[in-house]
Amino acid sequence: MSDELSTYVLENYAKAVKLDLGTWLLKNPLPALCEPKLDGIRAFLFKSGDKLVVSSRRGELYTPKSSPKVFAKVPEFTHAPHRMILDGEYLSKEGLFLFDVLQVDDRDIRPLPLIERKKVLREILHGTDLEIASRLVKTSKEITDYMEDVVSEGGEGLIVKNPSSAYGDTNAWLKLKRFDTVDVFVIDYEETQEMKRTGVARSWYVGAYDDNGQQLNLGKVGAFVEKVDPRKVILGSVVEVRFQMLTEDRKLRGAFILRVRHDKTPQECLLSQFK
């Protein structure tokens, strides 16, 4: 069951693209629907009768009995449809949040426009605080102003969506982040004189996987913010890196580590993040 559900999530979850706002708006005329970008684990909530299961795109399977923390805010949905599939994000400290719906009973909801799917979702989640807040905007300035508000409050950025799009439409969702960051993993370290003296690396080689599953060396990162403990940056660690640009020979320029990501695996660090 775990493999079946996680495969379904991987094959069906809608993806957000990373483009500049102007290019995206050429393909997706205003108005747009904006949601704060959550930095958690993408997951689907499945309901069948009185059974609830959450499956992540990484393959984890959660039930109310095995993972009560995941379901801490989730009601039993006794008045919800007999069967349903909802899309959302799980944050380890805040719980599950939901932003879309794929199926209600035997009806495939994905072909409906997003604005209509939101109405269905709102009816299902009525009386809960599980729905991610969204804002309908009519100008690009409203998008950038909202982005500034979210970032100023410590948020990651926005997901901007075409309200007329079907679920999974190509380029219908845009990811706007506060700066250029990517998730990469440590493939080696530089043996400096300081490392020989202390035993702790402070300069690492990082990589990502291309579309063919081949590991690429993206160069060396030797800087990190104060809160990062270099003792915890080891071979195989996934780290979030801020950078200025990716050079023609696929090396990160001006890169430094923002944090170690314990919620991600090296297999999730893909070169497609740079597109």
N, C-alpha and C positions, 0 to 999 in steps of 0.2 A: 504493500500500500504506500509506504514511504517513497519508494522509487517512482511509483506511478504518479503520485501527486506532485513531487518535485519536478518530474519530467514535464508534467502539464504546465507548471509555473514557468519553467525555462522556455518552453515552446510558445507560450501565449502572453507573457507579460509585455505590456506596451513600453516602449523605450523612448527616452527623451534624447534629442540630438543636441550637439554643442555647436551652435553657429552664432554669428553676430546677430543682434536683434534686427537690424535693417534687412539683412538677407532673409531671415525667417519671415518677416512681415510681408515680403514680396510674394511668398508662397502661401501665407496665411493672413489675409486681410483682417483688419480690426472689425469688431471688438475681439478681445481675448480674455481668457479666464486665467487668473494668476493665483498660484498657491505657494506658500512658503516651502522651500526645499528642506526636507527632513534628512538628517544624516543617520539613517538606521539601516535595517536589513529589509529588503523588499520581500513581501510575503503576501500570500492569498489566504483568506479565511473561507473555509469550506463548511457548509451546513447541510446535513442530510438527516431529516427528522429531528430528533433531539440531540444529535451528535455534532460537535464542533471540533474542527481541526484547523490548525494553522500550519502551512507549509511554506518554507522560504525558498528562494531561488538557489540557495546554497545546499538544499537538500535536508535541512533540519525539519523535524516533524514535532509539533507541539499539540498536546491535548490538555483539557482542563485538569485532568488527574495528574498527568506527568509534569506539567509546567504551569502550576497555578499563578505564577508571577506574570506570565504572558497574558493570562485571561483575567487579571485582577480587575480591569475596568469593563470587561466584556460581559454583557448580560446573557441570559440563556436564549434570548430571541424567541420566546414562546409564541409571540404574535407575528413573527416574521414568516416569509415563505417557507414551505416545507424543505425546499432545496435552494441553495444560492451559493454563488462564488463572488467574493468581494476582494478588491485589490487595495493594498495598503503598505504601510511601513511599520516595522517594529523597532522601537527605541528601548534599549535595555533599562534606562532609568525612568522612562515615562510611559512605557506600555505601547499598545497597538493603536495605530491611527489608520483610517480608511478614506480613500478618495475616489473609488470607482466601483462599478459593478459589471460583471461579465454575464451572469446567468441568474434567472429567477425561475424556480420550478423547472419546467421543461423548455422555457423560452430563452433563446440566445439574445442577450441584450446588447452585445457588442456592435451590431450594425446601427443602433440608434445614435443620433448626435449626442455629443458629450453633455450638452445642456439638458437633454432629456434623461440621460443616465443619472445625472446629478439629482434630478427630481425623484427618481426611483430610490437612489441611495439615501436621500434625505428622509424619505418615508420609512425606510427600513431602520435607519439609525435614530429616529425620533425619540427624544427623551434621554439620549446618551450624549457623551462628549467625545465620541470616537471620530467624528468627521473632521477632516482637515479643512480649515477655513479657506474660502476662495473669494476672489474679488473680480467682478466683471469690469474691465477697463475699456475705454473708447479711444484713447490716444497713446502714442508711444511715450509721451512725457509721464502719463499716469503709471506706466510700467516702470520707468526709471525712478520715479519718485517712490513708488512702492518698494522697489529694490533697495533704495537707500534707507528707507525706514526699517526694513527687515535686517539689513546688514548692521545698521546702527544699534540694533537691539541684540546683536551677537549671532544673528542667523547666517546660514550658509549662502542663501540666495533665493531665487525663484524658479518655479516650473511654470512656464507660460504655455497655455494650451488653446488650441483652436476649438471654440465651443460647438462648431458645426461638424467636427470630425468624428468618424467612427472609431471605436476602440482599436488601437494598433495601427492606425493610418500612418504611413511614412511621413516623417518630418512634422507631424501634427503637434508634438510636444517639444518645447525648447527648454534646455537647462541653462540658466544664467547663474554663474557663481561669482562670488565677490572678488576673486582673482583667479589666475590660472594655477590650478593645482591638479596633480595626478596622484594616483596610488600606484606605487612601484614596490618591488621587493628586493631585499639585500641578497646579492649573488656572491659578493666577496668583500674583503676589507683591505685597506692599505696598511701595511706593516710599517708604521712610522717609528721614529726614535721614541716618541712619547708613549706609543703603545708598548714598545719593548720595555719601557721603564715601569708603566702602570698596569699593563695587561689589559687595558681597555681601548678598543678601537674608537677613533674619532673621525675616520674618513672611510667611506664605504662606496663600493660599486653597486649600482642598482639596475634593475632590469624590468622588462615586461614581455608578454607573449604577443607575437604577431598573429594574423588571421590563420596561419598554418600551424599554430601551436609551437612555433620555434621561439626559444628564449633569445631576447635581444639585450645587449649591454648598452644601457643609456648613459654610461659615463659615471663620473665620481661625484659624490656629494660629501662635502666636508664641513658643512655649517648646519646648525640646528638652533631652534629657539631654546630659551633658558629652561622651560619646563620639561624638555626631553632629556631623559636619563640615558646617556650613551651606553651604559652597561646593559640596557634592555634592547639595544639595536644589534641584533645578532643575525647570523646567516638564516635566511628564510623569513625574516621579519618583514611585514608589510608596513610601509611608511607613507604618509601623505607628504608630498613634496611641493613646495611652491617654486615656480621657476619663471624666468623671463622669456625664454623661447626654446624650441627644439631645433637644433641646427640641421643643415642638409644631410650631415652624416649621422643624424639621429642621436645626438648627444644633448643632454640638458644643460642649458646655460643659466648661470645665476641661481642655482638651485640650493634650497636649504630645507631641512626636515621640520615639519610643523608638529607631527605627532606620530606615535606608533599606533597602528590600527590592529587591535587584537580581534576585531570582528570580521576581518577579511583574510582570505587565503591568497597565496601567490597566483593561483590559477585565475583569480578574478582581476589580476593586473594586466589589462590588455592595451595594446598599442592603439586600439580604436578610440581610446580616451582623447587622443590628440586631434581627432578629426572634427 
